[in-house]
Amino acid sequence: MAGMDDLIRSLEQDLVKEVPEFATGDIVRVYERVTEGTRQRLQPFEGVVLKRSGSGTRETMTVRRIAAGVGVERTFPLHHKLERIEVLKRNNVRQSRPYWLRRISRLHKIG
């Protein structure tokens, strides 16, 4: 079975994209490729990173933003459907998963 694991790992290495360094608490803008019929466009999503989980091609991140007074959280796979990630502001948080940010209404004021 170890041979199969090596095969899967070697196939996944080709699919892993370069992403900028960011951590939880940072404010990022994520550009996702959206397909509508035959057309494709980039849709930005800007917010605070709540968590990163997984590794390799299965790595995901959860981003939270406030839209029209309502908190919206999205989980993005880092190596699939994302065009690019921009780190807008680096923040220092002491927890690896700062879920207390859900209680704050003005997310850009942290740090």
N, CA, C and O atoms as a GROMACS GRO file, in nm:
protein
  444
    1MET      N    1   0.081  -0.119   0.000
    1MET     CA    2   0.000   0.000   0.000
    1MET      C    3   0.086   0.126   0.000
    1MET      O    4   0.039   0.233  -0.040
    2ALA      N    5   0.210   0.114   0.044
    2ALA     CA    6   0.299   0.230   0.047
    2ALA      C    7   0.328   0.280  -0.095
    2ALA      O    8   0.349   0.400  -0.114
    3GLY      N    9   0.330   0.192  -0.192
    3GLY     CA   10   0.352   0.233  -0.330
    3GLY      C   11   0.241   0.322  -0.382
    3GLY      O   12   0.266   0.416  -0.458
    4MET      N   13   0.118   0.294  -0.340
    4MET     CA   14   0.003   0.375  -0.382
    4MET      C   15   0.011   0.515  -0.320
    4MET      O   16  -0.023   0.613  -0.386
    5ASP      N   17   0.055   0.524  -0.194
    5ASP     CA   18   0.070   0.654  -0.130
    5ASP      C   19   0.174   0.739  -0.201
    5ASP      O   20   0.154   0.860  -0.219
    6ASP      N   21   0.284   0.678  -0.242
    6ASP     CA   22   0.387   0.751  -0.315
    6ASP      C   23   0.336   0.800  -0.449
    6ASP      O   24   0.370   0.910  -0.493
    7LEU      N   25   0.256   0.720  -0.515
    7LEU     CA   26   0.198   0.758  -0.644
    7LEU      C   27   0.104   0.877  -0.628
    7LEU      O   28   0.110   0.972  -0.707
    8ILE      N   29   0.019   0.873  -0.528
    8ILE     CA   30  -0.075   0.983  -0.503
    8ILE      C   31   0.001   1.110  -0.468
    8ILE      O   32  -0.032   1.217  -0.518
    9ARG      N   33   0.103   1.100  -0.382
    9ARG     CA   34   0.183   1.216  -0.345
    9ARG      C   35   0.252   1.278  -0.465
    9ARG      O   36   0.258   1.400  -0.476
   10SER      N   37   0.304   1.196  -0.555
   10SER     CA   38   0.374   1.249  -0.672
   10SER      C   39   0.276   1.317  -0.769
   10SER      O   40   0.311   1.417  -0.831
   11LEU      N   41   0.154   1.264  -0.781
   11LEU     CA   42   0.054   1.329  -0.865
   11LEU      C   43   0.006   1.461  -0.806
   11LEU      O   44  -0.021   1.556  -0.879
   12GLU      N   45  -0.005   1.466  -0.673
   12GLU     CA   46  -0.052   1.589  -0.608
   12GLU      C   47   0.051   1.700  -0.616
   12GLU      O   48   0.013   1.817  -0.617
   13GLN      N   49   0.178   1.669  -0.621
   13GLN     CA   50   0.282   1.773  -0.626
   13GLN      C   51   0.268   1.860  -0.750
   13GLN      O   52   0.302   1.978  -0.746
   14ASP      N   53   0.219   1.804  -0.861
   14ASP     CA   54   0.201   1.882  -0.982
   14ASP      C   55   0.085   1.980  -0.970
   14ASP      O   56   0.084   2.083  -1.037
   15LEU      N   57  -0.013   1.950  -0.884
   15LEU     CA   58  -0.133   2.032  -0.872
   15LEU      C   59  -0.121   2.143  -0.767
   15LEU      O   60  -0.205   2.233  -0.764
   16VAL      N   61  -0.020   2.138  -0.682
   16VAL     CA   62  -0.004   2.237  -0.575
   16VAL      C   63   0.044   2.369  -0.636
   16VAL      O   64   0.144   2.373  -0.707
   17LYS      N   65  -0.030   2.478  -0.607
   17LYS     CA   66   0.005   2.612  -0.657
   17LYS      C   67   0.086   2.687  -0.553
   17LYS      O   68   0.087   2.653  -0.435
   18GLU      N   69   0.155   2.790  -0.600
   18GLU     CA   70   0.226   2.879  -0.509
   18GLU      C   71   0.127   2.978  -0.449
   18GLU      O   72   0.055   3.046  -0.522
   19VAL      N   73   0.121   2.986  -0.316
   19VAL     CA   74   0.035   3.083  -0.249
   19VAL      C   75   0.122   3.171  -0.160
   19VAL      O   76   0.223   3.124  -0.107
   20PRO      N   77   0.084   3.297  -0.142
   20PRO     CA   78   0.164   3.384  -0.055
   20PRO      C   79   0.150   3.340   0.090
   20PRO      O   80   0.056   3.270   0.127
   21GLU      N   81   0.245   3.380   0.170
   21GLU     CA   82   0.241   3.344   0.311
   21GLU      C   83   0.140   3.432   0.383
   21GLU      O   84   0.144   3.555   0.374
   22PHE      N   85   0.048   3.368   0.453
   22PHE     CA   86  -0.049   3.439   0.536
   22PHE      C   87  -0.087   3.348   0.651
   22PHE      O   88  -0.069   3.226   0.645
   23ALA      N   89  -0.139   3.410   0.756
   23ALA     CA   90  -0.175   3.334   0.875
   23ALA      C   91  -0.316   3.375   0.918
   23ALA      O   92  -0.377   3.463   0.858
   24THR      N   93  -0.366   3.311   1.022
   24THR     CA   94  -0.497   3.347   1.073
   24THR      C   95  -0.492   3.489   1.128
   24THR      O   96  -0.391   3.530   1.186
   25GLY      N   97  -0.600   3.562   1.109
   25GLY     CA   98  -0.607   3.701   1.153
   25GLY      C   99  -0.570   3.800   1.044
   25GLY      O  100  -0.602   3.918   1.056
   26ASP      N  101  -0.503   3.756   0.939
   26ASP     CA  102  -0.466   3.846   0.829
   26ASP      C  103  -0.588   3.880   0.745
   26ASP      O  104  -0.680   3.799   0.733
   27ILE      N  105  -0.588   3.998   0.687
   27ILE     CA  106  -0.695   4.039   0.596
   27ILE      C  107  -0.648   4.012   0.455
   27ILE      O  108  -0.544   4.064   0.412
   28VAL      N  109  -0.723   3.932   0.382
   28VAL     CA  110  -0.684   3.890   0.248
   28VAL      C  111  -0.797   3.920   0.149
   28VAL      O  112  -0.913   3.934   0.187
   29ARG      N  113  -0.759   3.929   0.022
   29ARG     CA  114  -0.856   3.938  -0.087
   29ARG      C  115  -0.831   3.816  -0.175
   29ARG      O  116  -0.721   3.797  -0.227
   30VAL      N  117  -0.935   3.734  -0.191
   30VAL     CA  118  -0.926   3.609  -0.266
   30VAL      C  119  -1.002   3.628  -0.397
   30VAL      O  120  -1.118   3.670  -0.396
   31TYR      N  121  -0.938   3.598  -0.509
   31TYR     CA  122  -1.002   3.606  -0.640
   31TYR      C  123  -1.036   3.464  -0.685
   31TYR      O  124  -0.947   3.383  -0.712
   32GLU      N  125  -1.166   3.437  -0.694
   32GLU     CA  126  -1.213   3.304  -0.732
   32GLU      C  127  -1.261   3.308  -0.877
   32GLU      O  128  -1.328   3.404  -0.918
   33ARG      N  129  -1.228   3.206  -0.953
   33ARG     CA  130  -1.273   3.195  -1.091
   33ARG      C  131  -1.415   3.137  -1.092
   33ARG      O  132  -1.437   3.025  -1.047
   34VAL      N  133  -1.511   3.217  -1.145
   34VAL     CA  134  -1.652   3.176  -1.148
   34VAL      C  135  -1.693   3.156  -1.292
   34VAL      O  136  -1.667   3.241  -1.377
   35THR      N  137  -1.757   3.043  -1.322
   35THR     CA  138  -1.804   3.014  -1.457
   35THR      C  139  -1.954   3.035  -1.463
   35THR      O  140  -2.029   2.974  -1.386
   36GLU      N  141  -1.997   3.122  -1.554
   36GLU     CA  142  -2.140   3.148  -1.575
   36GLU      C  143  -2.171   3.118  -1.720
   36GLU      O  144  -2.142   3.198  -1.809
   37GLY      N  145  -2.229   3.003  -1.744
   37GLY     CA  146  -2.256   2.962  -1.882
   37GLY      C  147  -2.125   2.933  -1.954
   37GLY      O  148  -2.051   2.843  -1.915
   38THR      N  149  -2.096   3.009  -2.059
   38THR     CA  150  -1.972   2.991  -2.134
   38THR      C  151  -1.866   3.092  -2.093
   38THR      O  152  -1.751   3.081  -2.135
   39ARG      N  153  -1.904   3.189  -2.010
   39ARG     CA  154  -1.808   3.294  -1.971
   39ARG      C  155  -1.748   3.265  -1.834
   39ARG      O  156  -1.809   3.200  -1.750
   40GLN      N  157  -1.626   3.315  -1.814
   40GLN     CA  158  -1.559   3.306  -1.684
   40GLN      C  159  -1.523   3.446  -1.638
   40GLN      O  160  -1.489   3.533  -1.718
   41ARG      N  161  -1.532   3.466  -1.507
   41ARG     CA  162  -1.491   3.595  -1.451
   41ARG      C  163  -1.428   3.572  -1.315
   41ARG      O  164  -1.440   3.464  -1.257
   42LEU      N  165  -1.360   3.675  -1.265
   42LEU     CA  166  -1.298   3.668  -1.133
   42LEU      C  167  -1.386   3.740  -1.033
   42LEU      O  168  -1.427   3.854  -1.056
   43GLN      N  169  -1.416   3.674  -0.922
   43GLN     CA  170  -1.499   3.734  -0.819
   43GLN      C  171  -1.415   3.750  -0.693
   43GLN      O  172  -1.368   3.651  -0.637
   44PRO      N  173  -1.394   3.875  -0.646
   44PRO     CA  174  -1.314   3.895  -0.525
   44PRO      C  175  -1.396   3.873  -0.398
   44PRO      O  176  -1.517   3.897  -0.396
   45PHE      N  177  -1.329   3.827  -0.295
   45PHE     CA  178  -1.389   3.808  -0.163
   45PHE      C  179  -1.285   3.854  -0.062
   45PHE      O  180  -1.177   3.795  -0.053
   46GLU      N  181  -1.315   3.959   0.012
   46GLU     CA  182  -1.218   4.019   0.104
   46GLU      C  183  -1.265   4.000   0.247
   46GLU      O  184  -1.380   4.028   0.279
   47GLY      N  185  -1.175   3.954   0.333
   47GLY     CA  186  -1.211   3.935   0.473
   47GLY      C  187  -1.094   3.886   0.555
   47GLY      O  188  -0.980   3.885   0.510
   48VAL      N  189  -1.125   3.844   0.677
   48VAL     CA  190  -1.025   3.799   0.774
   48VAL      C  191  -1.016   3.648   0.768
   48VAL      O  192  -1.118   3.579   0.764
   49VAL      N  193  -0.894   3.596   0.769
   49VAL     CA  194  -0.873   3.451   0.769
   49VAL      C  195  -0.901   3.398   0.909
   49VAL      O  196  -0.836   3.438   1.006
   50LEU      N  197  -0.998   3.307   0.919
   50LEU     CA  198  -1.031   3.247   1.048
   50LEU      C  199  -0.951   3.120   1.074
   50LEU      O  200  -0.912   3.093   1.187
   51LYS      N  201  -0.928   3.042   0.969
   51LYS     CA  202  -0.850   2.920   0.990
   51LYS      C  203  -0.794   2.869   0.860
   51LYS      O  204  -0.846   2.897   0.752
   52ARG      N  205  -0.686   2.793   0.871
   52ARG     CA  206  -0.628   2.715   0.761
   52ARG      C  207  -0.624   2.571   0.809
   52ARG      O  208  -0.588   2.544   0.924
   53SER      N  209  -0.661   2.480   0.721
   53SER     CA  210  -0.657   2.341   0.761
   53SER      C  211  -0.620   2.254   0.643
   53SER      O  212  -0.635   2.295   0.527
   54GLY      N  213  -0.573   2.135   0.671
   54GLY     CA  214  -0.534   2.041   0.568
   54GLY      C  215  -0.392   2.066   0.520
   54GLY      O  216  -0.322   2.154   0.570
   55SER      N  217  -0.351   1.986   0.422
   55SER     CA  218  -0.218   2.000   0.364
   55SER      C  219  -0.222   1.949   0.221
   55SER      O  220  -0.314   1.877   0.182
   56GLY      N  221  -0.123   1.986   0.145
   56GLY     CA  222  -0.116   1.943   0.006
   56GLY      C  223  -0.227   2.003  -0.076
   56GLY      O  224  -0.261   2.121  -0.060
   57THR      N  225  -0.285   1.925  -0.164
   57THR     CA  226  -0.392   1.976  -0.250
   57THR      C  227  -0.524   1.988  -0.176
   57THR      O  228  -0.618   2.049  -0.228
   58ARG      N  229  -0.534   1.932  -0.057
   58ARG     CA  230  -0.658   1.939   0.020
   58ARG      C  231  -0.660   2.055   0.120
   58ARG      O  232  -0.750   2.062   0.204
   59GLU      N  233  -0.564   2.144   0.112
   59GLU     CA  234  -0.557   2.255   0.207
   59GLU      C  235  -0.669   2.355   0.181
   59GLU      O  236  -0.694   2.393   0.066
   60THR      N  237  -0.735   2.399   0.288
   60THR     CA  238  -0.843   2.496   0.277
   60THR      C  239  -0.821   2.611   0.373
   60THR      O  240  -0.743   2.602   0.468
   61MET      N  241  -0.893   2.720   0.347
   61MET     CA  242  -0.891   2.833   0.440
   61MET      C  243  -1.032   2.888   0.449
   61MET      O  244  -1.108   2.885   0.352
   62THR      N  245  -1.067   2.939   0.567
   62THR     CA  246  -1.198   2.998   0.590
   62THR      C  247  -1.179   3.148   0.607
   62THR      O  248  -1.098   3.192   0.689
   63VAL      N  249  -1.254   3.227   0.529
   63VAL     CA  250  -1.245   3.372   0.531
   63VAL      C  251  -1.381   3.427   0.572
   63VAL      O  252  -1.485   3.380   0.526
   64ARG      N  253  -1.380   3.527   0.660
   64ARG     CA  254  -1.503   3.589   0.710
   64ARG      C  255  -1.504   3.737   0.676
   64ARG      O  256  -1.403   3.805   0.691
   65ARG      N  257  -1.619   3.785   0.632
   65ARG     CA  258  -1.636   3.928   0.608
   65ARG      C  259  -1.776   3.968   0.650
   65ARG      O  260  -1.863   3.883   0.671
   66ILE      N  261  -1.797   4.100   0.663
   66ILE     CA  262  -1.927   4.154   0.697
   66ILE      C  263  -1.987   4.212   0.570
   66ILE      O  264  -1.929   4.303   0.511
   67ALA      N  265  -2.101   4.161   0.527
   67ALA     CA  266  -2.169   4.210   0.407
   67ALA      C  267  -2.309   4.255   0.446
   67ALA      O  268  -2.391   4.174   0.489
   68ALA      N  269  -2.337   4.384   0.432
   68ALA     CA  270  -2.467   4.442   0.465
   68ALA      C  271  -2.506   4.414   0.610
   68ALA      O  272  -2.623   4.387   0.639
   69GLY      N  273  -2.408   4.420   0.700
   69GLY     CA  274  -2.434   4.399   0.842
   69GLY      C  275  -2.446   4.255   0.885
   69GLY      O  276  -2.474   4.227   1.002
   70VAL      N  277  -2.426   4.162   0.793
   70VAL     CA  278  -2.437   4.019   0.824
   70VAL      C  279  -2.302   3.954   0.800
   70VAL      O  280  -2.238   3.978   0.698
   71GLY      N  281  -2.257   3.872   0.893
   71GLY     CA  282  -2.131   3.801   0.876
   71GLY      C  283  -2.143   3.688   0.776
   71GLY      O  284  -2.236   3.608   0.782
   72VAL      N  285  -2.047   3.682   0.682
   72VAL     CA  286  -2.046   3.579   0.579
   72VAL      C  287  -1.913   3.507   0.586
   72VAL      O  288  -1.807   3.570   0.583
   73GLU      N  289  -1.917   3.374   0.596
   73GLU     CA  290  -1.795   3.294   0.598
   73GLU      C  291  -1.793   3.202   0.478
   73GLU      O  292  -1.894   3.140   0.444
   74ARG      N  293  -1.677   3.193   0.414
   74ARG     CA  294  -1.661   3.101   0.301
   74ARG      C  295  -1.535   3.021   0.321
   74ARG      O  296  -1.434   3.072   0.371
   75THR      N  297  -1.540   2.896   0.283
   75THR     CA  298  -1.424   2.809   0.288
   75THR      C  299  -1.376   2.786   0.147
   75THR      O  300  -1.452   2.738   0.062
   76PHE      N  301  -1.250   2.819   0.120
   76PHE     CA  302  -1.192   2.807  -0.013
   76PHE      C  303  -1.087   2.698  -0.015
   76PHE      O  304  -1.004   2.691   0.076
   77PRO      N  305  -1.087   2.611  -0.115
   77PRO     CA  306  -0.972   2.522  -0.134
   77PRO      C  307  -0.858   2.604  -0.195
   77PRO      O  308  -0.879   2.672  -0.295
   78LEU      N  309  -0.741   2.598  -0.137
   78LEU     CA  310  -0.631   2.684  -0.180
   78LEU      C  311  -0.578   2.652  -0.319
   78LEU      O  312  -0.528   2.742  -0.387
   79HIS      N  313  -0.588   2.528  -0.362
   79HIS     CA  314  -0.524   2.490  -0.488
   79HIS      C  315  -0.624   2.456  -0.597
   79HIS      O  316  -0.590   2.385  -0.692
   80HIS      N  317  -0.747   2.507  -0.586
   80HIS     CA  318  -0.849   2.476  -0.686
   80HIS      C  319  -0.941   2.596  -0.702
   80HIS      O  320  -0.994   2.647  -0.604
   81LYS      N  321  -0.960   2.642  -0.824
   81LYS     CA  322  -1.051   2.750  -0.860
   81LYS      C  323  -1.008   2.889  -0.811
   81LYS      O  324  -1.079   2.986  -0.839
   82LEU      N  325  -0.897   2.902  -0.742
   82LEU     CA  326  -0.851   3.033  -0.698
   82LEU      C  327  -0.749   3.087  -0.797
   82LEU      O  328  -0.653   3.018  -0.832
   83GLU      N  329  -0.771   3.208  -0.841
   83GLU     CA  330  -0.678   3.270  -0.935
   83GLU      C  331  -0.557   3.326  -0.860
   83GLU      O  332  -0.442   3.297  -0.894
   84ARG      N  333  -0.585   3.406  -0.756
   84ARG     CA  334  -0.476   3.461  -0.676
   84ARG      C  335  -0.528   3.505  -0.540
   84ARG      O  336  -0.648   3.520  -0.518
   85ILE      N  337  -0.433   3.524  -0.448
   85ILE     CA  338  -0.463   3.568  -0.312
   85ILE      C  339  -0.374   3.688  -0.283
   85ILE      O  340  -0.252   3.681  -0.301
   86GLU      N  341  -0.434   3.798  -0.238
   86GLU     CA  342  -0.358   3.917  -0.200
   86GLU      C  343  -0.369   3.935  -0.049
   86GLU      O  344  -0.479   3.932   0.007
   87VAL      N  345  -0.255   3.953   0.016
   87VAL     CA  346  -0.255   3.982   0.159
   87VAL      C  347  -0.258   4.133   0.174
   87VAL      O  348  -0.163   4.201   0.137
   88LEU      N  349  -0.369   4.187   0.229
   88LEU     CA  350  -0.386   4.331   0.242
   88LEU      C  351  -0.326   4.385   0.372
   88LEU      O  352  -0.265   4.492   0.372
   89LYS      N  353  -0.344   4.310   0.481
   89LYS     CA  354  -0.296   4.357   0.611
   89LYS      C  355  -0.261   4.237   0.697
   89LYS      O  356  -0.336   4.139   0.702
   90ARG      N  357  -0.149   4.244   0.762
   90ARG     CA  358  -0.108   4.137   0.852
   90ARG      C  359  -0.145   4.176   0.995
   90ARG      O  360  -0.116   4.286   1.039
   91ASN      N  361  -0.209   4.085   1.064
   91ASN     CA  362  -0.249   4.107   1.203
   91ASN      C  363  -0.187   4.000   1.290
   91ASN      O  364  -0.158   3.890   1.245
   92ASN      N  365  -0.169   4.035   1.416
   92ASN     CA  366  -0.116   3.942   1.514
   92ASN      C  367  -0.228   3.893   1.602
   92ASN      O  368  -0.285   3.972   1.678
   93VAL      N  369  -0.262   3.767   1.595
   93VAL     CA  370  -0.360   3.708   1.685
   93VAL      C  371  -0.291   3.597   1.762
   93VAL      O  372  -0.200   3.533   1.711
   94ARG      N  373  -0.336   3.575   1.885
   94ARG     CA  374  -0.268   3.479   1.970
   94ARG      C  375  -0.325   3.339   1.958
   94ARG      O  376  -0.265   3.243   2.007
   95GLN      N  377  -0.439   3.325   1.894
   95GLN     CA  378  -0.499   3.194   1.879
   95GLN      C  379  -0.486   3.147   1.735
   95GLN      O  380  -0.484   3.228   1.643
   96SER      N  381  -0.476   3.017   1.716
   96SER     CA  382  -0.462   2.966   1.581
   96SER      C  383  -0.595   2.968   1.506
   96SER      O  384  -0.597   2.973   1.383
   97ARG      N  385  -0.705   2.964   1.579
   97ARG     CA  386  -0.837   2.973   1.518
   97ARG      C  387  -0.920   3.076   1.596
   97ARG      O  388  -0.991   3.040   1.689
   98PRO      N  389  -0.909   3.202   1.560
   98PRO     CA  390  -0.972   3.310   1.639
   98PRO      C  391  -1.121   3.322   1.611
   98PRO      O  392  -1.165   3.415   1.544
   99TYR      N  393  -1.199   3.227   1.664
   99TYR     CA  394  -1.343   3.230   1.641
   99TYR      C  395  -1.409   3.344   1.717
   99TYR      O  396  -1.525   3.376   1.689
  100TRP      N  397  -1.340   3.407   1.811
  100TRP     CA  398  -1.396   3.522   1.880
  100TRP      C  399  -1.418   3.638   1.784
  100TRP      O  400  -1.491   3.732   1.816
  101LEU      N  401  -1.356   3.634   1.665
  101LEU     CA  402  -1.379   3.739   1.566
  101LEU      C  403  -1.522   3.740   1.515
  101LEU      O  404  -1.568   3.839   1.459
  102ARG      N  405  -1.594   3.630   1.535
  102ARG     CA  406  -1.734   3.625   1.493
  102ARG      C  407  -1.820   3.721   1.574
  102ARG      O  408  -1.925   3.764   1.526
  103ARG      N  409  -1.777   3.756   1.695
  103ARG     CA  410  -1.855   3.848   1.778
  103ARG      C  411  -1.823   3.993   1.750
  103ARG      O  412  -1.890   4.081   1.803
  104ILE      N  413  -1.722   4.022   1.667
  104ILE     CA  414  -1.680   4.158   1.640
  104ILE      C  415  -1.745   4.203   1.508
  104ILE      O  416  -1.740   4.132   1.408
  105SER      N  417  -1.806   4.321   1.511
  105SER     CA  418  -1.876   4.366   1.390
  105SER      C  419  -1.786   4.442   1.295
  105SER      O  420  -1.820   4.454   1.177
  106ARG      N  421  -1.674   4.494   1.342
  106ARG     CA  422  -1.584   4.569   1.254
  106ARG      C  423  -1.450   4.496   1.245
  106ARG      O  424  -1.357   4.524   1.321
  107LEU      N  425  -1.442   4.403   1.153
  107LEU     CA  426  -1.328   4.312   1.145
  107LEU      C  427  -1.198   4.381   1.106
  107LEU      O  428  -1.090   4.334   1.142
  108HIS      N  429  -1.206   4.492   1.034
  108HIS     CA  430  -1.084   4.558   0.990
  108HIS      C  431  -1.016   4.635   1.102
  108HIS      O  432  -0.908   4.691   1.081
  109LYS      N  433  -1.075   4.639   1.220
  109LYS     CA  434  -1.018   4.712   1.331
  109LYS      C  435  -0.932   4.624   1.422
  109LYS      O  436  -0.877   4.674   1.520
  110ILE      N  437  -0.919   4.495   1.392
  110ILE     CA  438  -0.838   4.410   1.479
  110ILE      C  439  -0.691   4.437   1.457
  110ILE      O  440  -0.652   4.494   1.355
  111GLY      N  441  -0.610   4.396   1.551
  111GLY     CA  442  -0.466   4.408   1.534
  111GLY      C  443  -0.414   4.515   1.612
  111GLY      O  444  -0.293   4.540   1.610
   0.00000   0.00000   0.00000
